[in-house]
C-alpha cells in the first residue's frame, strides 16, 4: 500500500515538473517574441496606483515615456509590490511594441525573466524529485520480491 502511494507521489511530481517546464517555455517564448520587435526607450515613474489586497496595499508603478514618433504614453508596470520599487521621477528602461505603444514593459530582469526562471527551477526540481522517488520505489519493490 505504501509503495502505491509513493508511486502516485512520483507520478504527481513528474506531472508537476512537466507542467512547470512547459509553463517556463511558454513564458520565455512570450518574453522573447515581445522583445524581438520592441523598441527600447527610457521611461519616468510618474505615480503609483494603489491596489487594496486584504489588509495590505500593493503598488503598481505608472510610467510615462515618449515613443520614437513623439507620442507621450503612460502605462502601468507588470509587477505590483508591497513597497514602491522606484522613486517618483526615476528613469527606468522600457521596451514597447511599435504597432501598439500601450503594450510596453519595464526592461528589467525581474519584470521579464523572473517568472520563466522560477517555473524552470520548480519544474526541474519536481521532475528530478519524481524520478528519484520512482527509482527508489522500484528498487524497494525489487528487494521485497527477491
N, C-alpha and C positions, 0 to 999 in steps of 0.2 A: 504493500500500500504506500509506504513512504517513497519507494522508488518511482511509483506512478506520479506522485505529487512533484517530486524533483524533476522528472521528465517533462511534466507540464510546465513547471517553472522555467526550465531550459528553453522550451519552445516559445514561451511568452517573452523571455529575454531576447531570443533570436528575432522574433517578430518586432519587438520594440526597436531593436538595433537596426533592422532593415528599414522600418518606418522612419526612424530619425535620420538614417543615411539618405533616404530618398528626399526627406524634407531639406536636409542640408544642401543636396544637389539642386533642388528647386530654388531655394533662396539664393544660392550662389549664382545660378543661371539668371535669375531676375536682376540681381545687382550688376552682373557683367553685361547683360543686354541693355540695361539702362545707361550704364556708364560708357558704353561704346559710342553712343550718339550724343551724349551730354556735353554741354559747353560749360567749362569752369568759369566761375566768377567769384567775387568776394561779396558777402552779404553782411548786413549790420543788424544786430539784435535790437529791435525797437520796443518790444514789450513782451509780456508773458500772459498766456491765457491760463487762468486758474481752473482746475478741474477737481471738484469735490470727489473724494474717494474714501468713503466711510468716515472715519474720524480724522483723516489727514487730507491734505491738499496736494495735488500733483501740478507741476508747472510745465507748460508746453511753450517753448520759445516761438515768437513771431519774428520772422527775419525778412528784411527788405533788401532787394538787390536790383540792379539795373541791367537789363539784357543788352546784348550786342546791338540791338536795334534802337536802344534808348528807352524802352518801356520800363516803367517802375513797377515792380511786382513785390507783393508781400505774401509770404506763405508761412505755414506752421512747420515746425521741425518734426522729425519722425518719432522722437522719444520724449515722453513726458517723465519727469523725475520728481522726487520729493523735495529736491532743492533746485535752485536756479543755477543751471550749469554754466551759463555765460553771463557776465555783467551786461547791463543795458549799454548799448553803444559798441559792444565788442565786435570786431571784424572776424568773420569766420568763413572758411572756404565752402562754397556751394557748387553744385552742378545742376543744370536744368535742361529739360528737353526743348530743343529749339522750335519744335512744332507746337508745343504747349508749355509755356514758361511756368504755368501754375504747377506743373509736375516737376518739382525741384526737391533736392535732397541736400542735407548737410554732408559735406565730403570729408567725413572723419571715419576712422576705423570703427568706432563704437556704433555709429549710426548705420553703417552699411555691412560690416562683416561680423559683428558680434553674434547675430542670430545664426548665420550659417556655421560659424565656428563652434558655438555651443551645441547645436544639433549634431555636428560631426563628432564631437567628443562624446556626447551621450550615446550616439549610435555605435561608435567603436567600442566603448566600454560595455554597453549592453550586449552587443554581438559577441565580444570576447567572453564575457561572463556566461552567456548562454552556451557557447562552445565548451567552456571549462566544466560547467555543471553537467552538460550532456556526456562529456567524456568520462567524468568521474562516476556518473550513474552507470554507464555501460561497463566500466571497469569493475565496479562493485557487483553488478549483476553477473558478470563473468566469474567472479570469485565464488559467489553463492551457488552457482550452477556446477562448478567444478568439484 
